[in-house]
Amino acid sequence: MKIEKTKITSYLNSYISVISREEPFFQSPFHSHPELELVYIKESYGKRIVGNSVEPFVSGDMVFLGSDIPHVWLNDEIYYKGINTLKAEAIVVYFNKDIFGPIFYELKETQKISSLFNQATRGLSITGKTNEIIAKKLEKLVHKKNFEIIIGLFEILSILSESDDISFVNNEAYIPANNQTKNDRLSDVFEYVKVNFKQDISLDEIAKIANLTPTSFCRMFKAKTQKHFVEYLNEIRVSNACKFLIETDMGMSEIAYECGYKTASNFNKLFKKLTGTTPKEYRKKTEN
């Protein structure tokens, strides 16, 4: 089963769609689409995968996604046990940035919105006061019709473009190498890991790629990514494992090997730690 690539515009027959969802659990598979997407989780919790980022989500979680970023929200196991009191609620806005036309992005007045769309290619997490303001506006936007929806969307985008309550979901690892500054020692590290995640990568080896001592490398990597290198490496490996589980019929042991894990048990343990579910359960959910 491959990543489901869809066009929300064609499916919903609208260039802008505002949808209120209430389900026993989130049922969308790992998918991508050209439309930008704003997601506000009203209720439920679990793990979300956006690009190569695997992070927990809870009620109130809000992200803004650019075009063609693969993503999925996976509820914790308890949601699949048929407990009536549990539900997954969200408000989702889809829109195609082409609706504004090329002249729109050349205007001086829209440069911040254009920048917002460019930043969204890495996924944006929205927190703080901005989260609270946008959440209230989304609750109202669900009930608007016709041109009022466009006005409401513009208002939300304007707030987001001016906000400081925004952080990237994906780190520098997923920016093309030619977009990295020449003095960014980590650009070669990210590229090396992307190509060699299947292999054993020692701290000495990766430190040499950055032309640093192991101690200096660990200090710099933690400062720039807010995580240890081993954590990052496991995220890359698990993210690729998700891709194998969705796109192929490979067995669990084979996927574990292809993703750099010597034993299936270690693979299962780390996969569940990062996604909240076992590899077999993950594959089953994405096939539904």
Secondary structure, DSSP 8 states (H G I E B T S, - for coil): ---EE--HHHHHT-SEEEEEEEESS----SEE-SSEEEEEEEE--EEEEETTEEEEE-TT-EEEE-TT--EEEEE-GGGGG--TT--EEEEEEEE-GGGG-TTGGGSGGGHHHHHHHHHGGG-EEE-HHHHHHHHHHHHHHTT--THHHHHHHHHHHHHHHH-S-EEESS-GGGS-GGGS-TT-THHHHHHHHHHHTTS---HHHHHHHTTS-HHHHHHHHHHHHSS-HHHHHHHHHHHHHHHHHHH----HHHHHHHTT-SSHHHHHHHHHHHHSS-HHHHHHHHH-
